[in-house]
């Protein structure tokens, strides 16, 4: 079954009974049912029970034979394991579900939490960065987290080594949210077991994965979208050019969040991603006040630009494009390309975008390993 792009905008009926919650879990844990498909099925069929009954026929129509939904016993076992771990399940339809996550095209239908769920209603700032962070990087992350928490912001991060750990430690007293790639009861890395316990007393642990799941590489990008999705802004402290933190920054742009970055020495590879973000328009962060000063502008409604009543008399230079514009152009290019090579000039015509804007975007995507150049000026998606 192909995934759809956006969840339904229709409000979901909250799972009010134990059977309802089991049905929500069964539907979400069923094969080939991701968040977007879950929302679509719930909207089309009115309830999780009805969607489960329709799943085999939906699968047959999509060319999947012998389809079976997640067994009842699997969902019931997950609920029992959640209770045994002291975790609580929050669904998309529950009042505690964060409003900012509801904006996501792939909003999680449900997640497990351990700690204080009241933190989810407070404004959040995400701090992310390198696992192998320098001493200066971890000091900077901890200082930012401490100062921002003192101003009432909840710090959200991913409980990883390095910058994430420093961010959580700095914000323990004010409140911190750890978004986990595996089960909310599975601490990774193990060295953060003590920190994870402290977060239970002073913050919140959150995961959309099943209870007891050991995280694998494919789970981290999904985790990262929740880190950025919960926050008003994402601050990158240290990040290499190709790193998970840069993926989080791109995800934040796609979600309409602002991206900020702490600059670093040009020779330090751990700062190359941050410096690149600043070059492309991210807000430069020297201290917590820089973040706080930017936030009112980010949260205020944007005024429309004044109409231009006459043509400029002199040639104008091309303005620097925002990170959001760059991310949008990247997405358009990737949507146009496929495994079969396409001529670059044809791509530019299809995009209806000036060549001087497309060329830097193509270079970024090529360096990122997402597209490949072929002889004769041809382009294709990287395999």
C-alpha positions in Angstrom: 0.0 0.0 0.0 1.5 3.3 -1.0 2.0 5.9 1.7 0.0 9.2 1.2 1.7 12.5 1.7 -0.6 14.3 4.2 -2.7 13.1 7.0 -6.4 13.9 7.1 -7.4 17.2 8.4 -10.6 15.7 9.9 -10.5 15.3 13.7 -10.0 11.8 14.9 -12.3 10.2 17.5 -10.3 9.6 20.6 -9.8 6.0 21.7 -12.0 6.1 24.8 -12.0 2.4 25.7 -9.3 -0.3 26.1 -10.5 -2.0 23.0 -10.2 1.3 21.1 -6.6 1.8 22.2 -5.8 -1.8 21.2 -7.3 -1.2 17.8 -5.2 2.0 17.3 -2.1 0.1 18.2 -3.0 -2.8 15.9 -3.7 -0.5 13.0 -0.4 1.5 13.4 1.7 -1.7 13.9 0.2 -3.4 10.9 2.5 -4.1 7.9 2.9 -1.1 5.5 0.8 1.2 7.6 2.9 4.3 8.4 1.6 7.5 10.1 0.2 9.0 6.8 -1.7 5.8 5.8 -3.0 5.5 9.4 -4.6 8.9 9.3 -6.0 8.3 5.8 -7.5 5.0 6.8 -9.0 6.4 10.0 -10.6 9.3 8.1 -12.0 7.0 5.4 -13.4 4.4 7.7 -14.3 6.4 10.8 -12.7 4.2 13.4 -9.6 2.0 13.8 -11.8 -1.1 14.1 -13.4 -0.4 10.8 -10.1 0.4 9.2 -8.6 -2.9 10.4 -11.6 -4.8 8.9 -11.0 -3.0 5.6 -7.2 -3.5 5.5 -7.1 -6.9 3.7 -9.3 -5.6 0.9 -7.3 -2.3 0.7 -4.1 -4.4 0.4 -5.5 -6.6 -2.3 -6.4 -3.5 -4.3 -2.8 -2.4 -3.9 -1.6 -5.7 -5.2 -0.6 -7.2 -1.8 -1.9 -10.7 -1.5 -2.5 -12.7 1.8 -2.4 -9.5 3.9 -3.0 -9.8 7.6 -3.2 -6.9 10.1 -1.2 -6.8 13.3 -2.4 -9.7 15.6 -4.5 -8.7 18.5 -2.1 -10.4 21.0 0.8 -8.3 19.8 -1.0 -5.0 20.5 -2.3 -6.3 23.9 1.2 -7.3 24.8 2.5 -3.9 24.0 -0.1 -2.2 26.2 0.8 -4.6 29.1 4.5 -3.9 28.6 3.9 -0.1 28.6 2.0 -0.3 31.9 4.7 -2.5 33.4 7.4 0.0 32.4 5.4 2.9 33.9 4.8 4.4 30.4 1.6 6.1 29.2 0.3 6.1 25.6 -0.8 9.5 24.2 -2.8 9.4 20.9 -3.3 12.1 18.2 -6.8 12.6 19.5 -5.9 13.1 23.1 -5.9 16.7 24.5 -2.2 16.3 25.7 -1.0 15.7 22.1 1.3 18.6 21.2 -0.3 21.1 18.8 3.0 21.6 16.9 3.2 17.9 16.1 -0.3 17.9 14.6 1.0 20.2 11.9 3.3 17.6 10.5 2.4 15.7 7.3 3.6 12.5 9.0 2.3 13.3 12.5 2.7 10.2 14.8 -0.8 8.7 15.5 0.4 7.9 19.0 3.5 7.8 21.2 4.6 6.5 24.6 5.8 8.9 27.3 7.5 8.5 30.7 7.8 11.5 33.0 5.8 14.7 33.0 3.5 15.1 30.0 2.6 18.7 31.0 5.9 19.8 29.5 4.5 19.1 26.0 2.3 22.2 26.3 5.2 24.5 26.9 7.4 26.3 24.3 10.3 24.2 23.2 13.7 24.8 21.6 15.6 21.8 20.1 19.4 21.6 20.6 21.2 19.1 18.4 24.7 18.4 17.3 27.7 16.1 17.0 28.0 12.9 19.0 31.8 13.3 19.0 31.4 17.0 20.1 34.5 18.9 21.2 34.9 20.2 24.7 33.9 23.7 23.6 30.8 22.3 21.8 29.5 20.4 24.8 30.2 23.5 27.0 28.3 25.7 24.6 25.4 23.3 24.4 25.1 23.0 28.2 25.3 26.8 28.6 22.6 27.4 26.0 20.4 24.8 27.5 20.8 26.1 31.0 20.1 29.8 30.0 17.2 28.9 27.8 15.6 26.7 30.4 16.0 29.6 32.9 13.9 31.7 30.6 11.0 29.1 30.6 11.8 27.1 27.4 11.8 23.3 27.4 14.9 21.9 25.8 14.3 18.9 23.4 17.0 16.6 22.1 17.7 13.0 21.3 19.5 11.6 24.3 22.6 10.8 22.1 26.2 11.2 23.1 27.9 14.6 22.9 25.7 17.7 22.3 22.4 15.9 23.1 23.7 14.8 26.5 25.0 18.2 27.3 21.7 19.8 26.3 19.7 17.5 28.6 22.1 18.0 31.5 21.9 21.7 31.2 18.1 21.8 31.2 17.3 19.2 33.8 16.2 21.8 36.4 14.0 23.7 34.0 12.6 20.7 32.1 13.9 18.7 29.2 12.3 16.3 26.7 14.3 13.3 25.3 12.9 11.9 22.1 14.1 8.3 21.7 14.8 6.3 18.6 13.9 3.0 20.3 11.3 2.1 22.9 10.7 4.7 25.6 12.0 2.1 28.1 15.2 1.2 26.1 18.1 3.5 27.0 20.5 4.1 24.1 23.4 4.6 24.5 23.6 2.6 27.7 26.1 5.2 29.2 23.1 7.6 29.5 21.1 5.3 31.8 21.7 7.6 34.8 20.7 10.7 32.8 17.6 9.0 31.5 16.6 8.2 35.1 17.1 11.9 36.0 15.0 13.0 33.1 12.1 10.9 34.5 12.2 13.1 37.6 12.7 16.4 35.9 11.4 16.0 32.4 9.9 13.6 29.8 11.0 10.7 27.7 9.0 10.1 24.5 9.0 7.6 21.7 6.6 6.5 18.9 8.3 3.1 18.7 6.9 0.0 20.5 7.8 -0.7 24.1 11.0 -2.7 24.3 12.2 -1.9 20.8 16.0 -1.7 20.4 16.8 1.2 18.1 18.3 0.5 14.7 19.8 3.0 12.1 16.5 3.4 10.3 14.7 4.6 13.4 16.9 7.7 13.9 15.6 9.9 11.0 12.0 9.3 12.3 13.2 10.3 15.8 14.8 13.4 14.4 11.5 14.6 12.7 9.9 14.6 16.2 12.8 16.5 17.8 12.4 19.3 15.3 8.6 19.0 15.0 8.1 19.6 18.8 10.2 22.8 18.7 9.7 26.4 17.6 13.3 26.5 16.5 16.3 24.1 16.1 19.8 25.2 17.3 22.7 23.2 15.8 25.8 23.4 18.0 28.3 21.2 16.1 27.7 19.2 13.0 29.7 17.8 10.2 28.7 18.5 6.6 27.1 15.0 6.3 25.5 14.2 9.7 22.3 13.4 11.4 22.1 16.9 12.8 22.1 18.4 9.3 19.3 16.0 8.4 17.4 17.3 11.4 18.0 20.9 10.2 16.7 20.1 6.7 13.7 18.4 8.3 13.1 21.4 10.4 13.0 23.6 7.3 10.5 21.3 5.7 8.3 21.6 8.8 8.5 25.4 8.8 10.7 25.6 11.9 13.5 28.1 12.0 17.1 26.9 12.0 19.9 28.5 14.0 23.5 27.5 14.3 26.6 28.1 16.4 29.6 29.1 14.3 32.9 27.2 14.6 36.5 27.3 13.3 36.6 26.8 9.5 39.3 24.0 9.9 37.2 22.0 12.4 35.2 19.4 10.4 32.7 19.2 13.3 31.8 22.9 12.6 31.5 22.6 8.8 27.8 21.9 8.8 27.0 24.8 11.2 29.1 27.2 9.1 27.4 26.0 5.9 24.0 26.6 7.5 24.9 30.1 8.5 26.2 30.8 5.0 22.9 29.7 3.7 20.9 32.0 6.0 20.6 30.3 9.4 20.5 32.6 12.4 23.9 32.9 14.0 23.9 32.0 17.7 26.5 33.2 20.1 24.5 32.8 23.3 21.0 32.2 24.6 20.0 35.8 24.1 20.5 35.5 20.3 17.9 32.6 20.3 15.5 34.5 22.6 15.8 37.7 20.5 14.9 35.8 17.3 11.9 33.9 18.8 9.4 36.8 18.9 10.0 37.4 15.2 9.6 33.7 14.4 6.3 33.5 16.4 4.8 36.8 15.1 2.6 36.7 12.0 4.5 37.7 8.9 3.3 40.9 7.3 2.8 40.7 3.5 5.4 42.7 1.5 4.2 46.0 0.1 3.2 46.0 -3.5 5.7 47.2 -6.0 4.1 50.1 -7.9 6.8 50.7 -10.5 9.7 48.9 -12.1 13.2 49.5 -10.7 15.2 51.9 -12.7 18.5 50.2 -12.1 19.5 46.5 -12.3 19.3 44.8 -9.0 21.4 42.0 -7.6 19.9 38.6 -6.9 18.9 38.5 -3.1 20.2 35.8 -0.9 17.6 33.0 -0.6 16.4 31.8 2.7 17.0 28.3 4.0 13.3 27.5 3.5 13.5 28.6 -0.2 16.6 26.4 -0.7 14.9 23.4 0.9 11.9 23.9 -1.3 14.0 24.0 -4.4 15.9 20.9 -3.3 12.5 19.1 -2.9 11.3 20.2 -6.3 14.5 19.0 -8.0 14.3 15.6 -6.3 10.7 15.2 -7.2 11.5 15.9 -10.9 14.4 13.5 -11.1 14.3 9.7 -11.2 16.6 6.8 -11.9 16.6 7.6 -15.6 18.9 10.5 -16.5 17.3 13.8 -17.5 19.1 16.7 -19.3 20.0 19.6 -16.9 18.6 22.2 -19.3 15.3 20.3 -19.5 15.1 20.1 -15.7 15.6 23.9 -15.5 12.8 24.5 -18.0 10.5 22.1 -16.1 11.2 23.9 -12.8 10.6 27.3 -14.5 13.4 28.6 -12.3 16.5 30.7 -13.4 19.6 28.7 -14.0 21.6 30.7 -11.6 19.4 29.5 -8.8 19.2 25.9 -9.9 23.0 25.4 -10.3 23.9 25.9 -6.6 21.1 23.6 -5.5 22.3 20.9 -7.9 25.8 21.2 -6.5 24.5 20.9 -2.9 22.5 17.8 -3.8 25.4 16.3 -5.7 27.8 16.8 -2.8 25.2 15.4 -0.5 25.1 12.2 -2.5 21.4 12.5 -3.5 21.9 13.1 -7.2 24.4 11.8 -9.8 25.8 13.5 -12.9 26.1 11.5 -16.1 28.0 12.3 -19.2 26.3 14.8 -21.6 24.9 17.1 -18.9 22.4 14.4 -17.6 21.2 14.1 -14.0 19.6 11.3 -12.1 18.7 10.3 -8.5 21.6 8.6 -6.8 21.1 4.9 -6.3 
